């Protein structure tokens, strides 16, 4: 979990979060399209994560978004996730080890990067990736956050100085996401589902945007098949809500094939 720095050093009270939220809503109403360039909180300790998770859960209790898929769908989806992730990890074990070695040779340090994300009902978990940035990337985020090229809450930069040479390659080919098959096997994620957001993003979500957390996060969803980083944030949210309302075994299978095609064509990859 995140290091135990005092939450009060970065955010004093719940009123401060409310003030940031109201400011964000006001800017959206005025038609502001620029992305967030200064996040109110960069680090969350266990207590802060607990408060955020509880807040998300309470907000979602009042959601009017109908979640499709019943118990049979959930059973089949979980069974497929276990089978698919197990096979993927078995097949990819050697290639992943080789990529890890390349990452270590270029930039000494742990080639596996983990980061706290939120999934269904705001539950926090550690999501794993192959490290595409320098070792102190999280510490340097405060310096680069003003370079956000996204039009929403997610951070994106066309020329992030923290990305290593091998990191650029594994990002463009989506190889950096492969360790998340372990998250799928553990049950933190699913093969198909909205991409799990960071706590610093969720703390700025409107209630409508928070609906993305009505279901378990996934490796890919509609957004990843329709342009990924090229898609506007609001359209990204709309596509996730559309998935939640219409998800089915057939749709999941369709999105798996579309995701494979998008990865091969490097559609929207940065």
C-alpha positions as CSV (number, residue, x, y, z in Angstrom):
1,X,0.0,0.0,0.0
2,X,1.1,3.7,-0.3
3,X,3.7,4.9,2.2
4,X,2.2,6.2,5.4
5,X,2.5,10.0,4.9
6,X,0.0,12.1,6.7
7,X,-3.1,12.7,4.6
8,X,-3.5,16.1,6.4
9,X,-0.3,17.4,4.8
10,X,-1.9,17.3,1.4
11,X,-5.6,17.6,2.2
12,X,-6.8,19.1,5.5
13,X,-10.6,18.4,5.6
14,X,-13.5,17.0,3.6
15,X,-14.5,20.6,2.9
16,X,-11.3,21.0,0.9
17,X,-12.3,18.1,-1.4
18,X,-15.7,19.6,-1.8
19,X,-14.2,23.0,-2.8
20,X,-12.1,21.3,-5.5
21,X,-15.1,19.4,-6.7
22,X,-17.3,22.5,-7.0
23,X,-14.5,24.3,-8.8
24,X,-14.2,21.4,-11.3
25,X,-18.0,21.3,-11.8
26,X,-18.0,25.1,-12.4
27,X,-15.3,24.9,-15.0
28,X,-17.1,22.1,-16.8
29,X,-20.3,24.2,-16.9
30,X,-18.3,27.0,-18.5
31,X,-17.2,24.7,-21.2
32,X,-13.6,24.4,-20.2
33,X,-12.0,21.5,-22.1
34,X,-8.5,21.6,-20.7
35,X,-7.4,18.6,-18.6
36,X,-6.5,18.8,-15.0
37,X,-3.0,20.3,-14.6
38,X,-2.8,20.3,-10.8
39,X,-4.2,17.4,-8.7
40,X,-5.2,18.4,-5.1
41,X,-3.8,15.1,-3.7
42,X,-0.9,13.1,-5.1
43,X,-0.4,10.6,-2.3
44,X,-3.0,8.6,-0.4
45,X,-2.3,6.7,2.8
46,X,-4.5,3.8,4.0
47,X,-6.8,6.1,5.9
48,X,-7.3,8.4,3.0
49,X,-8.0,5.5,0.7
50,X,-10.5,4.2,3.1
51,X,-12.3,7.5,3.2
52,X,-12.3,7.8,-0.6
53,X,-13.5,4.2,-1.0
54,X,-16.4,4.8,1.4
55,X,-17.3,8.0,-0.4
56,X,-17.5,6.2,-3.7
57,X,-19.5,3.3,-2.3
58,X,-22.0,5.8,-0.7
59,X,-22.3,7.8,-3.9
60,X,-22.9,4.7,-6.0
61,X,-25.8,3.7,-3.8
62,X,-27.8,6.5,-5.4
63,X,-26.7,5.7,-9.0
64,X,-29.5,5.5,-11.6
65,X,-27.4,3.5,-14.0
66,X,-28.8,0.0,-14.5
67,X,-26.0,-2.7,-14.4
68,X,-26.7,-5.4,-16.9
69,X,-25.7,-9.1,-16.5
70,X,-27.0,-11.4,-13.8
71,X,-25.4,-14.1,-11.6
72,X,-25.0,-16.6,-14.5
73,X,-23.2,-13.9,-16.6
74,X,-20.9,-13.1,-13.6
75,X,-20.1,-16.8,-13.1
76,X,-19.2,-17.3,-16.7
77,X,-17.2,-14.1,-16.8
78,X,-15.2,-15.0,-13.8
79,X,-14.6,-18.6,-15.0
80,X,-13.4,-17.2,-18.4
81,X,-11.1,-14.7,-16.6
82,X,-9.4,-17.4,-14.6
83,X,-8.9,-19.7,-17.6
84,X,-7.8,-16.9,-20.0
85,X,-5.4,-15.2,-17.5
86,X,-3.9,-18.5,-16.4
87,X,-3.1,-19.5,-20.0
88,X,-1.8,-16.0,-20.8
89,X,0.6,-16.0,-17.9
90,X,1.8,-19.5,-18.8
91,X,2.4,-18.5,-22.5
92,X,3.9,-15.1,-21.7
93,X,6.2,-16.1,-18.8
94,X,9.4,-16.3,-20.9
95,X,8.8,-13.2,-23.0
96,X,7.9,-11.2,-19.9
97,X,11.1,-12.3,-18.2
98,X,13.1,-11.2,-21.3
99,X,11.4,-7.8,-21.3
100,X,12.0,-7.5,-17.5
101,X,15.7,-8.1,-18.1
102,X,15.8,-5.4,-20.8
103,X,14.1,-2.9,-18.5
104,X,16.6,-3.7,-15.7
105,X,19.6,-3.4,-18.0
106,X,18.5,0.1,-19.2
107,X,17.4,1.5,-15.9
108,X,18.5,-0.5,-12.9
109,X,15.6,-1.3,-10.5
110,X,12.5,-3.4,-10.2
111,X,11.1,-4.0,-13.7
112,X,7.6,-4.5,-12.3
113,X,5.7,-1.3,-11.3
114,X,2.7,-1.4,-9.0
115,X,0.2,1.3,-8.4
116,X,-3.0,1.7,-6.3
117,X,-6.1,1.8,-8.4
118,X,-9.8,1.7,-7.7
119,X,-12.2,-1.0,-8.9
120,X,-15.9,-1.9,-8.2
121,X,-17.5,0.2,-5.5
122,X,-14.2,2.1,-5.0
123,X,-12.3,-0.8,-3.7
124,X,-8.5,-0.1,-3.8
125,X,-6.1,-2.7,-5.1
126,X,-2.5,-2.8,-6.5
127,X,-2.4,-3.0,-10.3
128,X,0.8,-4.3,-11.9
129,X,2.6,-3.1,-15.0
130,X,6.0,-3.5,-16.6
131,X,7.9,-0.4,-15.6
132,X,8.0,2.0,-18.5
133,X,9.3,5.0,-16.5
134,X,12.3,5.9,-14.5
135,X,12.5,4.6,-10.9
136,X,11.4,7.9,-9.3
137,X,8.5,8.6,-11.7
138,X,5.9,9.0,-9.0
139,X,8.0,11.4,-7.1
140,X,8.5,13.5,-10.3
141,X,4.8,13.6,-11.2
142,X,4.4,16.9,-9.3
143,X,6.8,18.4,-11.8
144,X,5.1,17.1,-15.0
145,X,1.4,17.2,-14.1
146,X,1.1,20.7,-15.7
147,X,2.0,19.1,-19.0
148,X,-1.3,17.2,-19.1
149,X,-2.6,16.8,-22.7
150,X,-5.8,15.1,-21.8
151,X,-9.1,17.0,-21.8
152,X,-10.2,15.4,-18.6
153,X,-9.0,14.0,-15.3
154,X,-6.6,11.3,-16.6
155,X,-3.0,12.4,-17.1
156,X,-1.5,12.0,-20.6
157,X,1.6,13.6,-22.1
158,X,3.0,13.3,-25.6
159,X,6.5,13.7,-24.4
160,X,6.7,12.6,-20.8
161,X,10.4,12.9,-19.8
162,X,10.0,10.1,-17.2
163,X,9.5,7.4,-19.9
164,X,12.5,5.3,-20.7
165,X,13.6,4.2,-24.2
166,X,12.3,0.6,-23.7
167,X,9.3,2.2,-22.0
168,X,8.2,3.9,-25.2
169,X,8.2,0.7,-27.0
170,X,6.3,-1.4,-24.5
171,X,3.7,1.4,-24.2
172,X,3.1,1.6,-27.9
173,X,2.7,-2.1,-28.1
174,X,0.8,-2.4,-24.8
175,X,3.3,-4.9,-23.6
176,X,3.5,-3.0,-20.3
177,X,-0.1,-4.0,-19.5
178,X,0.6,-7.8,-19.6
179,X,1.3,-8.3,-15.9
180,X,-2.3,-7.3,-15.2
181,X,-3.3,-10.8,-16.2
182,X,-2.1,-11.6,-12.7
183,X,-4.6,-9.0,-11.3
184,X,-7.3,-10.8,-13.4
185,X,-6.3,-14.2,-12.0
186,X,-6.4,-12.8,-8.5
187,X,-9.9,-11.3,-9.1
188,X,-8.9,-7.7,-8.8
189,X,-9.8,-7.1,-12.4
190,X,-11.6,-8.7,-15.3
191,X,-10.5,-9.2,-19.0
192,X,-13.2,-6.7,-20.1
193,X,-14.3,-3.8,-17.9
194,X,-13.7,0.0,-17.5
195,X,-10.0,0.8,-16.9
196,X,-9.3,1.2,-13.2
197,X,-8.6,4.8,-12.3
198,X,-6.1,6.4,-9.9
199,X,-7.3,7.7,-6.5
200,X,-6.1,11.2,-7.5
201,X,-8.5,11.1,-10.5
202,X,-11.5,9.6,-8.6
203,X,-11.3,12.3,-5.9
204,X,-12.2,14.8,-8.7
205,X,-15.0,12.7,-10.2
206,X,-18.5,14.0,-10.5
207,X,-21.2,11.5,-9.4
208,X,-21.9,10.7,-13.1
209,X,-18.2,9.9,-13.8
210,X,-18.1,7.8,-10.6
211,X,-20.6,5.4,-12.3
212,X,-17.5,3.9,-14.0
213,X,-16.9,2.1,-10.7
214,X,-20.2,0.2,-10.7
215,X,-18.5,-2.9,-12.0
216,X,-15.1,-4.5,-11.7
217,X,-12.3,-2.8,-13.7
218,X,-10.7,-4.5,-16.7
219,X,-7.8,-4.8,-19.1
220,X,-9.9,-3.3,-21.9
221,X,-13.3,-1.9,-22.6
222,X,-15.0,0.0,-25.4
223,X,-12.6,3.0,-25.1
224,X,-9.6,0.8,-25.8
225,X,-11.1,-0.4,-29.0
226,X,-12.1,3.0,-30.3
227,X,-8.9,5.1,-30.0
228,X,-7.8,4.8,-26.4
229,X,-5.7,7.9,-25.7
230,X,-7.3,9.7,-28.8
231,X,-10.8,9.6,-27.1
232,X,-12.0,12.7,-25.2
233,X,-12.5,12.0,-21.5
234,X,-16.2,12.5,-21.4
235,X,-16.7,10.2,-24.4
236,X,-14.5,7.7,-22.5
237,X,-16.8,7.9,-19.5
238,X,-19.9,7.6,-21.8
239,X,-18.5,4.5,-23.5
240,X,-17.9,2.9,-20.1
241,X,-21.4,3.6,-19.0
242,X,-22.7,2.2,-22.3
243,X,-20.8,-1.0,-21.6
244,X,-22.1,-1.2,-18.0
245,X,-25.7,-0.9,-19.3
246,X,-25.3,-3.5,-22.1
247,X,-22.6,-5.9,-21.0
248,X,-23.1,-9.5,-22.0
249,X,-21.0,-12.6,-22.9
250,X,-21.4,-11.7,-26.6
251,X,-20.3,-8.1,-26.1
252,X,-17.3,-9.2,-24.0
253,X,-16.1,-11.6,-26.7
254,X,-16.6,-8.9,-29.4
255,X,-14.5,-6.5,-27.3
256,X,-11.7,-9.0,-26.8
257,X,-11.3,-9.4,-30.6
258,X,-11.6,-5.7,-31.2
259,X,-8.9,-5.1,-28.5
260,X,-6.5,-7.5,-30.1
261,X,-7.0,-5.7,-33.4
262,X,-6.5,-2.3,-31.8
263,X,-3.3,-3.5,-30.2
264,X,-1.9,-4.9,-33.4
265,X,-2.7,-1.7,-35.3
266,X,-1.5,0.4,-32.4
267,X,-4.7,2.4,-32.6
268,X,-4.5,5.3,-30.2
269,X,-1.4,3.9,-28.4
270,X,1.0,6.5,-26.9
